[in-house]
Amino acid sequence: MKNKIFNGFEIVQDLIKLRWVPEILKSISQGNQRYSEILNSIPYMSHTELNRKLAILGEKKVIEKREEDGSYLLLEFGEDLVHIFHHLEDLEEKYFQIRDSV
């Protein structure tokens, strides 16, 4: 039987390892809620790739597309993932930028 930490890590890893997912979620969290805003906020991302990732994130209940105006919103799971991304960025700044500058 797997433990809860491993299960939680596996769930998060399945999404984080997908290219563009962190960028998409951070973009939405920063107020880019329309398709064109998300696409324009992420350099080098194609329409096809954004469509694929939005579909996956919708299926996994990370985001929701509002029917009335077509905007994308983070669901609770998506907000939690963005929170994790911020912690990962903090770790990178705290432990890896120091090494790079030495």
PyMOL commands that set and color helices and strands:
alter all, ss='L'
color gray80, all
select helices_A, chain A and resi 4-16+21-29+35-41+47-59+76-101
alter helices_A, ss='H'
color red, helices_A
select strands_A, chain A and resi 63-65+72-74
alter strands_A, ss='S'
color yellow, strands_A
deselect
rebuild
show_as cartoon
